[in-house]
Amino acid sequence: MGRVRYHLSIYQHFSASGEQVPASLKIEGHITPLEKLDLKDLLQHRAELTLQLSDGQSVDFFVTHPDGTIRSTGRGLYRHDT
């Protein structure tokens, strides 16, 4: 869809009691379009998008504010198999 500059915060949840818990990542951040991209339109349509990171991983996300604030769909980080 377009190139963006991004900043992500990744939070991993752990059990305080030392019990085994499934990996749970919460990913939030901000994108800044480097090309023409209507963030307000993406927000209004609740479009699910995929951000391809510079390290080869991807994250699915929604725009949550027209300023470019994003939140992951909850699927975490993943790599595309080629």
NORPE-V590378 format. One record per helix or strand of 3 or more residues. SS is the DSSP state (helix for helix, strand for strand). FROM is the first residue (numbers start at 0). LEN is the number of residues. If there is no record, write none. Layout:
ss=SS from=FROM len=LEN
ss=SS from=FROM len=LEN
This chain:
ss=strand from=3 len=9
ss=strand from=24 len=9
ss=helix from=38 len=6
ss=strand from=48 len=4
ss=strand from=56 len=7
ss=strand from=68 len=11
